[in-house]
């Protein structure tokens, strides 16, 4: 169950959330407290809320994405004309990086990829310009699931939920991010 509260006092926004969703179920309940001045505006997603354009230094994508094992979520931006960014779980398999929609094919970012597969991925303050390619091959999906289970220490049922839309064929959107 998610609980969100917002207060304002003396021009300061205080936002607190207790989240129990995909990451909460895997990592336990987390309490987030954000305190911001009246001119504060994030340049990307905050917790489970979508954001806009991502800022940072554009760098060439690495040959090895294993460093992403140190990150719980990455930020992905779609729709360059009207930027929309989200926090996503990711899993690296060799030189490949994967993200999946836990909300199925109707997620705004997934629909945007159908029109334009170009994405901006932010990790820390680094931006990587990539292309999202849908993954449908069972062997590649299995490799992703294995990496997801190892990274997040979740049971296979949770990983399958993240990568598959329950009861739907084909699997819910899973994307390989490449140069």
C-alpha positions, 0 to 999 in steps of 0.5 A: 500500500502506498501512502503519500502526504504533502505539506507546505509551511513558510514556502517549503514543500515537504513531501513524504511517501511510504511505498510498497510497490515493486521495489518496496515489495523487494526491498521492504517498506521505504520512507522517503522525505523530500524537503524543497524550497519554493523554487525547487523543481526536479528535472526528472522523475521523483519516486513513482512520479514521472518527470520531464527532461533529464539533465546531465553530461552526455557520454558514450555508452559503456561496453559493459553495463555491469556497473548498473548493479550498483543502482536500484533504478535508472531514469529513462526519458522518452518523447524528445519533443515533450520529454517524459521520464520515469524511474525503472528497474534495470538488469545487465546481461553482459554488454546488454542493458534491459528495462521492463514495464511493470505496468504493462504495454499501456504505460506512457513511456512504452507507448511513446517508444512505439513512435520513437525508440530513441531514449535518454538514460540517466545514471548518476549525472551521466546521460546515455543516448540509446535505442530501445528494442523490444525483446520477444525471444524466450532465451533473451527474456530468460537471461534478463529474468536470471539477471533481475533475480540475481540483482534484486534478490527476488523470487522468480515469481516477482521477476516474472511479474515485472517482465510479463503482464500476468496472463497476457501473451506475448510478454509485457514490454521488455526492452534492450537498450543499445547504442 
